[in-house]
Amino acid sequence: MLKIGIVCYPTYGGSGVVATELGKALADKGYKVHFITYKEPARYDAFHPNISYHEVSFENYSLFEFPPYETALASRMVDVVKFEQLDLLHVHYAIPHASAAFIAKQILKEQGYPIKVITTLHGTDITLVGKNASFKPVVAFSINQSDGVTTVSDSLKNETYEFFDVTKHIEVIPNFIDFGRFYKRENSTFRGQLGCANEKVIMHTSNFRKVKRVYDVVEIFNRVQKTIPLD
């Protein structure tokens, strides 16, 4: 079985959740999964014999206004690939993970440890951050230098090609739902706990950053509640 290093943000954001759940699913299939990030991923909530976590540590020096996380991450990837004999690095989010992976790949190549890098683009790294002139050239370069590139939607794939000088083939692999865990079923007890035994329920499954169109959610709720009792 392959030994796979997964690099992601460990927070509750969508990219980190997808990356962690993917790693857990791969581990269930027998793959050896190694998470590489600055703290334990939020969804890494139970021991698994096929999962390891490698913390990226970095120091704050008075010389640096901001800690050089990308450099520390690249160094950690080099160490983990060599020590664990990884076959593949799967990095989620272009900034700074794809660029750090490129640095690590070049170091490893020079040391006789060839490694493949797959980059998955999730959204904000392309639609907001990546378009910033401060990052755009590095984002495009990192994507083109990846051995494989995936996105979570056709629209994100098209937007990547539209705004970046990307020549690499991009494979669309949509986000997923584990229907073994999440499926529609009646739960009157839970509805009662929510205080909505007879009302309709509207849910917004995301965080509340502006890019998630929270104002639209509020507006929709306002319009619907005028004609249908809901919570």
Secondary structure, 3 states (H helix, E strand, C coil): CCEEEEECCCCCCHHHHHHHHHHHHHHHCCCEEEEEECCCCCCCCCCCCCEEEEECCCCCCCCCCCCCHHHHHHHHHHHHHHHHCCCEEEEECHHHHHHHHHHHHHHHHHCCCCCEEEEEECCHHHHHHCCCCCCHHHHHHHHHHCCEEEECCHHHHHHHHHHCCCCCCEEECCCCCCCCCCCCCCCHHHHHHHCCCCCECCCCCCCCCHHHCHHHHHHHHHHHHCCCCEC
